[in-house]
């Protein structure tokens, strides 16, 4: 059973989503093609919250998440992953 996407995502809020969450969402949606984008986002968010990278109930990074996010931001293929993330969310953005 999947939970619904309880965070409203708009074009302006896409920039506020940490790179760590973007990369995890892209990886999950690549791995399981049957999942919708909303489900992949929720799985990534819940997993990162459980492991202490994101604060519970949202997409804000913890201190641990901020350090990890810096590594993802400086990856060579960061632009490509961000573009894939935007493509995934173009159907459901408000």
Order of alpha helices (4+ residues) and beta strands (2+ residues): alpha-alpha-alpha-alpha
